[in-house]
Amino acid sequence: MLYGFNYSKDAIRSQNSAIIVEGYMDCLSLMQKGITNSVACLGTALSIHQLKILKARTSRAYLVFDGDTAGQRAMLASLKAALQVSQIEINVVVLPKNEDPDSFVRKEGTEAFLQLLAQSVNLLDYAITEELKGTAATQVPDLIQTKFIPWLLEINDPIKIGFLTARISDYT
């Protein structure tokens, strides 16, 4: 399920946003710093079931996974669930390398964390950008066929389909 949801569900509704972290210590640290709309997915990626729980309370969520390679992979792995659950906007917050929400908020404080939230990017846009990093122009058509087209097949929301189609067309 979602760690801390029983404590954060009212804050999620009133703030119309949820902050999703990987581990329970991250969630607890954020709550202690007054960021009470936090939950932890307690796994390697966000699930469809977890998103549906959140969608009942909010239309916006922020993924704030660890700044290491595993955290970045987990954000990309969350895309599959996000594509299948419509009417919730998922944004990504990229933490500095080797930081997690717990260490970041303890070192930098609540205001710095909230500034990172304000700089978040849409998960789908983030995933496209990450997949294109280091891809040669000649490899882009293969990437579109092997990654982006399968993403289109997962989407139930016509707005998301339009967004992804427009982004794909920018690279063809």
N, C-alpha and C positions, 0 to 999 in steps of 0.2 A: 504494500500500500504506500502511503505517503507519510513518512515520519514527521510528527509535529502538526499534522493537519487538524487534529482535534483542538489544538491551541491556536492555530493560525486561521481557521476557516472564517471567522468573523472579520478579521483584519483583511483577509484576501477579498472578501466581498466589499467592505467599506472602501478599500483603496483601489478596487478594481484591477488588482494585479497580484500575481504570485511570483515569488522568487524561488526557483528550484535549484537546489544544490545536491551534491552527490552524497555526502555523509552526514550522520547525525550531529557530529561535533561542529560542522559548518553551520548547520541549522541552529543549534543551540547558541553559538557565538553571535550569529546575526540577531537572534531574539534578545540576547542579553544586551546588545547594542541598540535596541529599540526598533529593529527591523522585524516587525512581528508578522509579516505576511510571508514568512519563509517556511519551506517544507524541504524534505530530503527524499530523493527517489530511491536511495539505498540500493543501487545497482549500477550496472555498466551503461545503462541508457534509460531514457524515459519510455514508459509503456503507453499503449493506447488506453488502457484502463485508467492509469493515473491521469492522463490528459482529460479523459471524460469526467473524472471526479472534479478536476479543477475547472473545467468548462462550465460546470453547474454553478460555480461561484464567481467566475471572472471571464473576461474576454481577452486578457493579456497575461502572458507569463514570460519570465526571464530565466534563461538557463545560465547559471553561473557555476560552471564546472571547474575543476582544478586547471591551473595553467600549464600542466605538463602534457606530454604527448597523449597519455591515456585519457585525460580529461577532454582534450580536443577531439579524439576519436569518439568518445562517448557523446559529445554534442552532435557529431555527424551521424552517429548511429540513431540518435533521437529523431532524425529527420523522417524516417519511415513512419513512425507513429504520428508525428506532427502533420504529415501529408494526409493521413487518414481521418483526422479529427478536424472538422471544419469549425468555423466561428470562434476560434481562439488564435490570437496572434502570438507567435513564439519568437522572442528576440534572444540574441546571444550576447553575453558579456564575456569578453576575453580578458582574463586576468594575466598579470605579468608571469613570465616563465617561473616555474617552481613555487608559485603562490597558490593557495587555496582560499576559499572565502573566509575561513577561520583566521588564518595567518594574516590575510590582507586587512581585514577589519580591525584586528588587534593592533597591527602596525600603523595603519593609515587612518583609521577611524571611520565613523559612520558617514560623514560628509563626502569623503573620497570614494567610498563605496557607492553612494547615491550618484555621484558624478559619473562613475563607470556605467551605472544603469542608464543614465541619460545619453551615453554614447553608444548604447547597444545597437546591433544591427539585426535585421530580420534573419531568422534561421535559414530560410531557403536561399536568400542572397549570400549569406555566410557560406553555406555548403557549396554553392556554385563557385564562389571565389576561391575557396580552399581546394576544390577539385581542379580548378584551372591553374593553380600555382604550379609552376615548374612544368607545365604542359606546353610542348612546342606547338606552334600554329598548325603544323601538319598533322598533329595528333588530336586536335580539337574535334573533327568529325567523328572519330572513333569514340572519344569521350562522350560526346552527345548521344551516340547510339547505345553505348554500354551503360552509361550512368543516368543521363538526363531524361531520355525517353522512358526508361523504366520508372523513374520518379513520376512522370506524367500519368502513367498507368495506375499509380497508387492513389492519386488525388481524387477526392469526391467533391471538392469545392470548385465551381467554375471560375471563381476569382483567382484562386491559386493556380489553376490550369492556365489562365490567361497571363498571369505574372510569369510563370515558368516558361511558357511559350515565347513571350516577348523577350525574356532574358536569353533564351536559346537562340532566337533569331538574331540577336546582337553578335553572335559568334559564328554564324553561318555565312 
